[in-house]
């Protein structure tokens, strides 16, 4: 598990600058654990700890995306967008770790951050970049908007709602950025290969979206920790999908 507490060095300045908005937004917030059933607290501890791994996986994946886009000389504004998304995922990792600490010590669960990268690919950098954008942003980030919205609306604890609101707000921006990134990179494809590459990615996108929505449906079974952002029901998920534009 990486250290998420800034060390007293020059490097800590970068961490403080990156995390400052979330620290200010969540300043002074923490659930009153005495107001919740111990089973709800335990479920919340587990769920927020799992989110640390999910968010850190995006750090690893977006780091590769930035590298591949640099190799294919993507537009500067597109590189800036991915750089910002990468920073957001670092913030999310720290935010989820902070939220998990509300409910118990980090030692309660083993957090393995190894091997979170994507399987290697021999595709050219531009095609690889497009695939990552489609699968990890256009689909995964966009679908997580619905999940975070459902969890935020289901949670009744102010601290949990505030943390989920940050994640939801950032995922909305990521989803919009994904569509713009896809268009920018698609425009760079050679004319002779464009139709075939985009057709393949459209099929991948449809399959990934269907699979991810099914997984979200399967996981929306309610349970302990709903008030603390750890569980949602099928009705919560349906309401969030209906609320999304």
N, C-alpha and C positions, 0 to 999 in steps of 0.2 A: 504494500500500500504506500503510495507516495505521501510525502509530508505536505499537508495543506496549510500549516501554520507558517507564515513568513519568518525567515531567519533574519537576525539583526545584521544584515549586510546591504550593500548597494542594491542587490537584486530584489530585496523586499520592497523597495520603492515601486518597482513595476507591478508587483502583486497588489500593493495597496491601491495604486491607480486603477488597475483593472477591476478590483473588487469593490471600489468605493461606492458605486451606485447601489449595489445590493446590500452592502453593510448599512448604508444610510436608510434604505427602505425597510429593512428588517430590524433596525436599531431598537432595542428594548423589548422586542417581541419574543415570546417563548410560551408554549402551552402550559397551562396549569394542570399538571399531571394528576393532581388529586381530584380533579373534576372528571376524570376519565377512568373507565374500567381498565385494570391492568392488562387484560387481553387486547384491548384497543391500543394501548401504549406499545405493547410488544409487537403487534402487527404493524404499527406505524414505524417503529424502529427498523423492522425488517424491510418494509417497502421503501423507505427513504434511503436505506443503505444500498438496496438494489439499484436505485436511481443514480447513485454515485458511479457505479459501473457503466450504466447505460450512457451517461453523459460523457464519461471519460472515453468510451469507445468512439463517440463522435469526435472528440479531440484528435484521436489517432487517425481516424478516417479523413477528417478535413485537412489534417497535416499532409497526408498523401495527396489529396486533391490539390492543395496549394502548390506542392512540388510539381505535379504533372501539368498543371496549368502554366506554371512558369516555364517548363520545358517546351511547351507548344506555343509559347509567346502569346498567351491570351491577353485580351485588352486590359489595360491598367485598372479600369474601374471594376472589372470582373475580379481581378486579383485582390483588390481592396475589399470587395464584398466577402470573398472567402476568408480573407484575413480577419475580418470582423466577426464572421460566423465562428471561426476557430476560437477567437477570444471569448465569444459568448459561451461556447461549450466549456471552456476553462472556468468561467464564472459559474456556470451551472453545476459543474463538479463540486466546486467549493460550497455553493449554496446548499446542495443536497447533503453534503457532509455536515454542514452546520445544522441543517434540519434534523438529520439522523441523530446528532449529538443531543438534541432536545430530549430524546426518548431513552437514551442509554449510552453506555460507553462503546467506543469503536471496537473494543476487543470482543464484544459479544458475537459478532459475525466476522467470518473470514472474507476479506475483500481481495479478490484476485484480479489484478489489472493487466495480467500478461496475456499475450496472444489475441488482442482485440482487433488487430488490423484485418483488412480484407485479404482473401486469398490472392496470391500473386497472379499477374496477368502479363501476357506477351503482347497485348494490344498496344498500338502507338499511343503516345501521351494524350493526343486529342480525343481519341475514341475512349480511352480509359477515363479521362476527365468527364466526358459526357455520361458514361455509364454511372460513375459515382454520383454525379449531380442528379441524374434521373432516379436512381435507386435510393440514395441516401438523403436527398433533399426534397425533390419533387414528390416522392412517395413517402418516405419515412418521416421526414420533418413535418410534412403537411398532415399526415394522418395523426401524428402525435398532438397536433393542435386540438383535435377532437377529444383525445384522451385527457389532456391537461385541463381543458374546459370542463369536461365531465367531473373530474376529480375536484377542481376548484369549486364548482357549484354544489357538489355533494358535501364538501367539508364545511363544518360549522365553526371550527376553531379559528380565531382570527390570525394566529401566527401561520398555521398551515395554509389558510386561504391566501395570505400575503405571499408566501413562498411560491405557491402554485400560480398565482397571478403573474409573477415575474416570468416563470417558465412559459406560461401560455402566451404572454405578450411577445416574448422573443421568438417563439416558434411561429407565430403569425408572420413576423418579419422574415424568418428563414424560409417559410413556404413561398412567400412572394419573391424572394431573392432567387429561389431555385428555378422558378419559371423564367426569370430574366436571364439567369446563367445558362439555362438550356438553350435559349434562343441565341445568345451571344456565341456560344461554342458551336452550335449547329451551323451558324453562318460561316464558320471557318472551315467546314468540311469541304473537301474537293468535290466539285460538281458530279464527277463520275461515281463517287461513293456515297453521296449524301442520301439518296433515296433508300438504299439498302440499309445503311446504318440506322437511319431514323425509323425505318419500319421494324427493324429488330428491337430497337429500344422501346418503341411503342408497345410491342408485345410483352417485353420484360416489365414495363411499367404497369400494364394491366394485370399481369400475373402477380407481381409483388403487392399491388394495392389490394387485390382480392385476398391474398394470403394474410396480409397484415390486418385487414379488417376482420377476418375470421378469427385471428388470434386475439384481437381486442374483444370481440364478441364472446369468445370462450372464457376470457379472463374476467368478464363483467358479471361476477356471480355474487356480489355483495360480500358480507363477512365482517370480521372485526376491523376496526380502524377507519371506518368510513368518515367519521367526524374529523379525523386527523389527516385526511388526504391519502389514505392507504387502500381504499377499496371503493368500487362503484358497482351499481347494479345495471342490468340490461336497460332499465328505464332511464337511468342517469345517462347512459351512453346514447340512447335514442334521442333524449332531450337535447344533448349537446350537438348531435348531428343535425337536428332540426333547426337549432339556433345559428349554426354556421351559415354565412352567406353562400 
